[in-house]
């Protein structure tokens, strides 16, 4: 069993930055992808960024050039650096780990971009 705990959310002004962290506890053997999803009120949950065990990264078009996903294997941690934040980035951000036939979610962390 894997537990994911996110941190780093908060209130930031437009143009500001935040870094989200997701720490995994338990065995992550077999996990092949780690990602950050987000869900704004009234919207479906959507992928923001993904990194595979091989190091490939994918980003939603809306965050390309502004968000960077990275991981620290030694710490079982995945990060999301968010720069040039916009009000439309306001959402609950969820950490997600995928393995073969398995999927784990964190509890979510609120990001609010507002002046």
Secondary structure in CASP SS format (residue, H / E / C, confidence):
PFRMAT SS
TARGET T0000
AUTHOR 0000-0000-0000
METHOD secondary structure of the structure
MODEL  1
X C 1.00
X C 1.00
X E 1.00
X E 1.00
X E 1.00
X E 1.00
X E 1.00
X C 1.00
X C 1.00
X E 1.00
X E 1.00
X E 1.00
X C 1.00
X C 1.00
X C 1.00
X C 1.00
X C 1.00
X E 1.00
X E 1.00
X E 1.00
X E 1.00
X E 1.00
X E 1.00
X E 1.00
X E 1.00
X C 1.00
X C 1.00
X C 1.00
X C 1.00
X C 1.00
X E 1.00
X E 1.00
X E 1.00
X E 1.00
X E 1.00
X E 1.00
X E 1.00
X E 1.00
X E 1.00
X C 1.00
X C 1.00
X C 1.00
X C 1.00
X C 1.00
X C 1.00
X E 1.00
X E 1.00
X E 1.00
X E 1.00
X E 1.00
X E 1.00
X E 1.00
X C 1.00
X C 1.00
X C 1.00
X C 1.00
X E 1.00
X E 1.00
X E 1.00
X C 1.00
X C 1.00
X C 1.00
X C 1.00
X C 1.00
X C 1.00
X C 1.00
X E 1.00
X E 1.00
X E 1.00
X E 1.00
X E 1.00
X E 1.00
X H 1.00
X H 1.00
X H 1.00
X C 1.00
X E 1.00
X E 1.00
X E 1.00
X E 1.00
X E 1.00
X E 1.00
X C 1.00
X C 1.00
X C 1.00
X C 1.00
X H 1.00
X H 1.00
X H 1.00
X C 1.00
X E 1.00
X E 1.00
X E 1.00
X E 1.00
X E 1.00
X E 1.00
X E 1.00
X E 1.00
X E 1.00
X C 1.00
X C 1.00
X E 1.00
X E 1.00
X E 1.00
X E 1.00
X C 1.00
X C 1.00
X C 1.00
X E 1.00
X E 1.00
X E 1.00
X E 1.00
X E 1.00
X C 1.00
X C 1.00
END
